[in-house]
């Protein structure tokens, strides 16, 4: 494979575009060379050169330790670096996703790309700017305070003829400067106690502009490779064979059943069973053709129809809650004194990542050199650590290289693909390209956990809420962790016999309601199959946020109506933060909200029309959403026709990319609210393709999505990758109630479920 790098301004001069064509193993060295030097100081979190360099032409390169998963995070980071360096954003190249040239900044996760990763890069850029100005001061003989910067040129204020460019000052050389590091590796890696000051918001020039995503042309034109395109000399292709009953192990393998397939090798380690072959189709045939006798095991799962009963009855193995919770005695007293108690329980299913293509990875095992991983994982640094552990090589002798994959938004099967490739590569001593099949990707990827959510509110004789209790119970949010760095968090290492180490955590709603007595808590139950399970749970986009807030914000509406209040008025009365109340008011105004205190059941022929809202926090970000739905009263089908989003994530870096990110959240959130549900029987997962696990398609998208951005220039940027996913299910459920008078408390809101509710 020729791996094509197409990065504007890496080697560009006078607007020329340079394209380098490289073998995969040369990628990191080429990045360094294109920055204008032949070698680079070793990566260290205390070394400024690990984050920022100035190219020979005076442009900058940001060495960013997170990949972009299609939201334009690299563009946002380029803008943040450009703002601090006083450069146009197009003159900042962002190199990301390669462990050989970037620090581990945690991968793409938690909506931390801009708010944490971008912050560190902007801090480094500010420090670099100060150093450049000090260098210019010495060169020009002008005090620092007498200098200004325009487009990467340092100019004497009193004599504009005195000027020097970044390229003349240091272009092509690395910064030889130390910075103070905060001691964190991952999402919160940062530089602290800087000498430099970040730019004052009143001086922003780059923030608020909307340069486009840089990867779209190469995606549209097909000029860049995907992880499935990686090929190495001597590479073989791998496939795995998974049991028909989850938990079964191979007890007899008929090697003669694949003897007609050229070059096939069988790899078995514990319950792990795989094949490799020089040609990919031969590996596929071998996986299908190999005759295996599996052990007899007890069916590991309950019937799907009994899953919520199972959750209710299963003993809790861990519990937790908000530290600000009201003491139990006070809660009991508050409910005892209530004139009315309102209760409801909500249910949320297992959901799949359902990436557009199955996981794929290539591992080149070099016991005496540098081993390499090519992966589409969100977290190439951590994925490389996990592969290093499987191969038994030191992490410093393992390189992870991110190559565009089929999507992710959580802990999909990309990490498991890397894990399988590593096991196979170590066994056969050759580079292995592993790719799952569709039924394996859907059937065996980590799942968002199923859960139930029990809510109570106590109301006094005047209709005021005096007690509020939220309890969730479900499978572990991270039965396998999200970062793939440990073999025990990966499917195929579990099959070899490595025992899992679950987190025993679920999570709580993030909100700012104030009630006299309030309690939020969760309970975690054990997985139905301890290890190697197709229903093992892990991060799905906005981990358990959709579960928690579907229940919480649906119940807010239920209590509002039970106390004779409009849903917007109820939120404005009980939300305790003025910034949050302001956002709800903005949403109500922009959406044209019409006050009501019960289901209006508006009809147009066989179509019922309803409006609903919800409001959530996600870290520093807050989102309010309005949904207008149409419900076909004959078929039960729900169409979210119009969505309005009021979004407050601090200062807005790139308005258009932010809007596109929110629109993507809306479509994915609607898909999960209306359609997505993992199906399974007592033996295994049965939703194994796009027919049995349908997702929202273009014909079902909203007619309009209106995004209102609240730009708070004096507040640092916070995450946008997941926040607008969180409130969608509740907004739609509330709108369905307004349309039909039926409260749907189990997701997804399929036609059959809606029809059953209306019956």
N, C-alpha and C positions, 0 to 999 in steps of 0.2 A: 504494500500500500504506500502510496505517496501521500503524506499528511500535509495538507495545504494550510499555511498560515497566511491569513489575509488581514493584516492589521494596519489601518491607515496611520501614517505619520511615524511608524516605527523606523522606516528608512527614507521617509519622503522628504523631498526638497522641492521648494517652489510649487507645492501642490501636486507633485507627482505621486502616483500610487505604486508601491513596490510590493510584489508578491514573492514570497519565498516558498519553494517546494522542498520538503524535508522528509526524511525517513523518521518514523516515530521516535526512535531513540535519540535523535539529534535535536528534538524540539527545545529542550531547556537550554542547551548550548547556543542554539540559534537566537533565542530570546535575548540572551546576554549579549551576543554579538551585535544584534540589531539595536541595542541601546548605545552602541558606539564604542565599546571596549571589548577586549579579547577575553578578559577574565573578570571575576567578581569576588568581592570578599565573601567569606562564609556567612550564611544567614544567621543572624543573631537578633533577638528582640530588642537589644540595646543599641543596635547599629542603624543609623538613619538610612544607610544605603539599602537596607532590607525592605524599605517601603517606597522610596522615591529615588529617581535618578533623572538627570538632565541629559538629553540627547545632544549629539553634535550640532544639530540644527537649532537648538534652543528650546525645543519642545520638551515635554516631560513624559516619563513612564511611571505609572503607579503599579507597584507590584502587590497585587491584591489577593489575599488568601481565602477568597470565597469565589465559587463559580456563579455565573448568572444562569438561572433556569428559565429564561424567556421573558423576564419582566423588565429588562433594561437596567438591571442594577449596576452594571459596568458603566453605563452612561451617567447614571446618578453620581457614582463615585468619581468619574472623570470631571463632572461639573463641580463637585466639592473640592477636588484637588485644584482645578483650574481657578476657582474663586479665591483660594488662599494664595495661589502663585501669581495671580493677575495675568493669567493666560486665557486665550479663547479655549473653550472646552474641546474643540476639534484638534487642538495641539497637545492634548493629553491622551496617551495610549494607556489602556488598562490591560495588563497581563494577569491572567487569573487561572486557577485550576491546575497548577503544576507544583507539586511539593518541592521540586528541586530549586525553584526560584521564588517561592512565596512562603511567608510565614503561615502557620496554622491559625486562621481566624475563624474556625468553627464551621466552615462550609456554609451552604445556603440553609438557614434554619431560623425559626422563631421570629421571622420578620426583622432580623437583626442586620440585614445587609447594609442598609443606609444608617440606621440609628446607632449601630455599634461599629461595624466594619468601616463604614464611611467616615465615622467620627475619627477613628484611629488614623485613617489615611489623610483626612483633612488636618489633623494635628501635626502629622509628619510634614505635610506640605507647608503649613504655617512656619514650622521650625526651619524648613529648607529655605523659605522666602527670607527669613531673618538673616540666615547665613549668607545668602546671595547678596542681600543689601549691604551687609558688613564687608563682604569681599569687594563690592562695587565702591564702597566708601574709601577703602584703601587704594583701589586702582585709580579712582577719579580725584582723590584728595578732597572729598566733600563729606561733611558730617552726615551721619545716617539720617538725622532729622531733616536734612536738606535735600533728600532724594525722594523720588516717586517712581512708580512702575507703570508702564503701559505695554501691554501685550508682550511681556517677557523682556522688556528693555528697561534698564534702570537709568533714570534721567535726573540730572541736577535741576532742581526747581528754579534756581536763579540763572542758570545758563543751560538751556535745553540742548546746546551743541555738545555738551559733555554728557555722554551716554555710553552704555555698554550693555550688551545682551547677555542673557543667561548662557547662551552657547559660548560666547567669548570668555565668560567667567569660569565655567566648569564643564561645558559640554563635552561629553565623551569620557569624563572621569567620574569616579564614584565619590560621593560625599564621605569624607573621612571624619565623621563626627559621631559621638556617642549621644544617646538620649536615655532618659530615665523611663524604665518599663514598669508597668503596674503589677508584674508578676503573674498575670493571667495568660493562659494559652486557650485558644478557642474564641468563642463569640465576643468575649469581653477583653481580649487583648487590646492594650492601649498604651499610649505615651502619656506620662504625667509630669507635672512640675516643669512645664516647658518654659523656656525663656521668652518664646514668642507669644503674642496675643492673637487669638483668632480675630477675623475681620468683623467689624461692627456691621450689624444688619443694614444700617442706613447706607453702607457703601457697597452693598451687593450689586453685581453686574451680571453674574452668570446664573445665580439662583432665580427661579421663576421663568427661565427660558426653556424651550422644548426641542433641543436637538433630538433627532430620531434615533431609534435603536440601530446599532451598527451591524447586527448580525442578519437583518432581514434580507439584504441583497444576496448574500451568499447562500441563505436558505432557499430563497426563491429561485436563484439561478443554479442551485445544486453545485456550487463551487467549493463547498466545505464538506468534510467527512463527518459521518456519525460514528459512534462507537462500533456499530456493526460492520463498518468498512475497514477497521484496522486489520492489517495483515502483516505477518512477520516471516522472515525466512525460516523454514523448518517447522512452521506452526502446524499443529493438529487441531481438530475440532472435537469439542466435548459435548456430551449430553448426559443427563441423569435419568434414572429410572426410579420413580416414586411409588409407594405402596398403594394398592387399591383400597386398603383399610388403613387409615392413619394410625401409626404406632406399630404396624407390622414390620418385621425385619426379614430380609432374604435368608432362607435356610438352605436352598439348593439352587445352583446356577448351572444351566446346561450350556457350557461354552461351545459345544458343537453346533448349537442352533445359529451361531453367527460365523461359522468357519468359512462360509462362502464370501464374506465381506473383506476386501483387501485391507490389510494393515490394522484391523480392529484390535484394540486392547481393552480389557475389562478391568475396572478398578473397584475393589470392594474394601471398605474399612468400616467395621461395625455394621450399622444399618444403611450406611452410604453405599450406593451402587451407581457407577457411571461407566461410560464407554468413551473412547477416543478413536478417531480415524483420520487419515490424511485428508480425506475429502468430506465436506460437510454432509452431503446427502448420505454418505455411507455411515456417518455417526448417527444420523436420524434413523436410518434403516436398522442399525444395530440396536438402538434403544427400543425400537418397536418390536424387533424380531427376537431379542434375547428372551429365552424361556427361564422364568424365575418361579420358584416355589416360595410362597410367603408364609410366615408363621401364622398360626391361628391366634387371634387376639380378641379380647372383648371389645365390642363396639364402643368407641371412646366418647361419643357425643349423645346428647339427648335429641329427640325429634325437634326440628326447628320450631314447630308449633308450641313447644313447651319451654322455649328458651327463657322467656320472661318469668315463667313460674320457677324455673331452675334458679334464676338470679335471685328471686325473692327468698327462696328456701335455702340457698347455699349459705354456709357459715362464712362470716367475714373473717379474712385472715389479716386484715390491716384496716385501720380507720384513721381518719384525720379530719381537720377542720380549720377554719379561720381563727387565728389567735384572738381576733376581736369579738369572737362569739360571746353571746350572753350566757351566763352560767345556767346550767340546767334548772336549778331551783327557781331562778327568776323567770325562765321560759315557761316552766310549769305553772307558776303563779299567774303569768300574763294570760296564758290560754284559759286558765281556770276562771279568770275574771272577764273573759270575752263574752259579749252578748251573742256572737255568731262566729262559728268556725267554718272556714272554707277549705276544702281539701281536694287535691287532684294528684294523679300519678301519670307520668309520661314515659314512653318507651322509645328507645333508639336502637337500631340494629347494628350488627357487624357491617362494615362497608369496606370495599376494596380500593386500593389505589388505582387500579384499572388503567395503568399507563398504556399509551397508544401502541407501544411495542413491548415485547417481553424483554426482561433484563439480559444484558450482554456484557461481557468483560473479557479482556485478554491479559494473561499473566505470563511473563517471561522470567522464569526462575533461573538465577545465576548464583549458585552457592559460593562462588569465589569472586564475584563481582557485584555489580549493581543490578538487583532484580527490579522489574518494572510491572506496573499495573496500569492498564488503560480502562477507564470506567466512566459511565454516565451518572454515577452516584452524585447526590447533592454534596457529599462530604469526602472529596478525594483524599485529603490528609488522613482522616480517620479510616477510610476504606483501605488505604495503603498500610496503616498500622495493623489492621486486622489481617491483611494478607501476609505481612511480615511475620506475624505470630504463627500463622499456619505453616509458612515455609521454614520457620526457625531461623530467620535472618535478622540482624539488628535493624531497628527502624531507620537508622542513618544510611543503611545500604539498600533501602527500598524507596523507589520513586513512584508516586502516584500521578497519573496524567489524566486530567479530565478531558473527555471528548463528548461532544453533544450526544445526548441520548433521547429516548422517546418521551421524556417528561418525568415528573416525580411528584413534587409537592408533599413531601413527607418521607416516610421510610418505605419505599417501594421494594421491588425485588432486585434492584441494581446491586445492593450490597451482598445479597445472597449469591448473585451471579459471580461476583468477584471471589467469594468464598469457595464456590464450586470450582472455578477455574484454578484457584490456588491448590486445592486438594488434588486435582487431576494433574496439574503441572508438576507438582512435587513427586507424584507417583510415577509418571512416565518420563520425567527428565527432559521435557520438551516444552516450548511455548504452547499454551493452550488457549484457544478461543472458545469460550462457553456461551451458548445462547439457549435460553429457555424456549419452550413451545408456548403457544397461547393458553392452552389448558393448564399448564403449570404456572404461568404468570398470574392468571386469574385465581386459580385454585390454591396456590401455595404462597402467594405474597403475604407479608404481614397485613393485618386488618385493623381498621379502626374499631375499638371495643364496643360491644353491645352493653347497654346499661338501662337502668330504670331510675326515675327521679320522682321523689315523693315530696309534696309541698303542702304546707298548712299556713293559713293566715287567720289570726284572731282579730275580730272587729268589735269595737265598743258600741254602745247604744246609739251614738251619734254618727256611726258609719266610719269612724277613724280606725285605721289599722294600728293595733297596739302590739301585735306579735307576728313574727314572720319566721318560718322555719323551712329550710331546704335540706334534703338528704338525698344523695345519689348513691347508687350501689351498682357496681359493674365489674367487668373484667379489667385487669391491670391496664393502665394507660400505656405502660412500657413493659410488657412481658418480655420483649426484647428491646434493647435500647435503640435510640434513633441514630447513633453515630457509627455503628458497624466496626468499631475499633477492636472489639474483643471477639474471639471465635465463638464464645458462648452466646453471643447475640445474633448469630447467623445460623440459618436453617441447616446447612449441610454439615457444619461442624457439630451441631447438636446430634445429627444422625450418626456421626462417627463416635459419639459417646460423651462429648463435652456437655456438662450439665449447665442449664441456663441459670441466670441470676436475675430474676425479675425485680423491678423497682418497687413494687407494692405501693403504687400511687395511682390516684385517679385525677383529682383536680376539682376546682370550685369555679362557680361563675365569678366573673369580674364585673362589678357594678358599683354604683354609688348611692343606692337607696338608703334612706335613714328611717328606721322604725324604732319605737321605744325598746322593744326586745327583738333580737334578731340572731338567728343561728344558721350557719351553713356548714355542712359536714359531708363526708363521703365514706364509703366502705368498699373495700376491694375483695373480690372473691377469687378463688383459685381457678386456673385454667382447667378445662375439661380434660386436656391431655397435657401433661407436664412439659414434654420436650418433643421437638420435631413436629409441631402441630401446624396444620394449615389454617387454624383459627388462632394462632399466636397473635397477640395484639401489639401495636406500636403506633408511632406518630402518623396520623393522616392529617392533611392540611388543617391547620388550627386544631391541634390535638384536643379532643373532647369538648372544644368550644361549641361546636354545633349541637352536641348532645345536651350540655349544660344549659345553654341559652335558649334552645328550643323549649325546654321545660320552664325555665325561669321567666322568660318574657311572654310565653303563652299564659302563664299563671298571673302575671301582672294584669293582663287584659281581663282574665276571669274575675280577679278581685275588683278591678275597676268597675266592671258591669254589676257585680254583686253589691257594690256600695253605691250604685247609681251615678257613677262618674264616667266621663269621656276618657278614653285611654290616654290621650295627650295630656289632658288636665291632671289625671292621676299621676303620670310621670313627673309633671312639673311640680306637683305638690310634694312628692316624696323623694325625688332625686336631691341629694344634698349638696351638689357641686354646681356653682353658677356656670362654669364653662360647659358642663354637661347639659344643664337646662337650656342654655343658649343654643346648643346644637339641636335639641329637640324642637325648639321654637323655629329654627331655620328650616328644619325638615317639614314641619307643619305648614309653614308659609309657602315653601317652594313646591310642595306636593299638592297644594290646594285642599288640605285636610278639611273634612266636614265633620263637625262634632256629632257624636252619637253615644248613647248609653246602652245600646243593645244591638243585636243583629238587625240590619235593615232589610235584608233579603230582597235587594233590588233585582228585577228580572227584565230580560229582553228575550221573549220567546222561551226557548228551552235553556237559555243561558242565564245563570245567576252571577251577579257582579258584586265584588266586595273589596274593601280597603282594609289594610292592616299595617301596623307599624311595630318596630321593636328598636331597642337601644342597648348598646353594649360598650364595655371597655375592653381593650386588649393591650395591657401594659399602659404606656402613656397615650396610646391612640384611642379615640372614641368615635363610634359610628352609629348613626341613626338611619334606619331604612324604612321606606314606605313601599308597600306592594299593592298593586291593583290586579286582582285575579278574575278570571272568568271560569266558572264551573259549569260544565255541561250536565244538566240535571238528569239526562237519560243515560249517559255513558259514565259519568263520574270523573271524567278527565278534567284536570286543572291546568289552565294556562296562565302563567304569570305574564300578563300583558305589558304592564308598565312598572318599572322600578325607579325609585328616586333615592339617592344616597347622599346624606350629609356626612362629610368626612373631615375629621380634624386630627391631623398627625403632625402638628407643629408647623415649622416652616416648610413650604413646598419647594422642592428642588426642581422638578421637571413636571409641570402640570399635565401635559399630554400623556406621558408614560404613566403617571400616577392614575389618571383616568382609565387608561387601558388595563392597568393592573386591577383596578376595582371592577371593571367590566368582566375581566376573566374570573374574578372571585364570584361575581353574581351568577355567571353561567354555571360554574362548578357547584356553587352552593344550591342553585335551583335543581341541578341534576341530583344532588344528594337528598334534597328535601322531597322531591317528587318521584324519584325512580329507583335510586340505588339501594340494594339490599342483598347481602351475601346469602345465598341459599345453601343448605347442607342437609344431609341425612345423618343417621347414626354413625356412618362410617367415614364420611369425607365431605368436602365442599362440592356442591353440584352446580354452582354458577361459574362456569369455566370458559365462557366466550361472550361475545357481544349480544347474543340472543338471550342467553340466560342471565346476563348482567347488563341490561341496557343502560345507556347514559343519554343525557340530553343531546339532541342533534340540532342542526341549524334551523330545521323547520319548527322547532319548539322553543326557540329563544324568544326573549321578550321583544315586543314591538319597539320599545324604547327603554333606554337606561340613561337617566339623567343624574349627573354627578355634580354635587355642589361642594367645592373645596374651600375649607376655612383655612386661610393662610395666616399662621401666627408667626411672624418673622422673628420674634424675640424668644421663641421656644424651639429648642433643638428638634431636628426631624426624628420622628419615631416610625415604627414599622407600618407598612401598608400591604404586605404580602398576604396577610391572613385576616385582618380585622373585619373586612366587609363580608367575609364568608360566614362569620359567627352569627349575625342576627337574622339570616335569611329564612331559615326554617320557621322561626317564630312569627316573622312578619307575614309569611304566606299562610301559616295556620290561622293567624288572627284574621286575615282577609277571607279565608274560606268560611270561618264562622260568621263574619259579617254578611257574606253572600248567601249562606245556607241555613244559619242557625245551628249548625252542627259543629261541635268541638272535636277535632281530630287530635288525639293524644298519642298516637303511635305513628312514627315515621317509617318509611316514606309515605307520602300521601298519594298512593296509587289509585287508579280508578276504582278497583274493587273495594279498597278500604273506604273511599269516600262514599261509594254507593251503599256499602254496608252501614255506614254512619247515618245516611239519609233514610234508610229503610224504616 
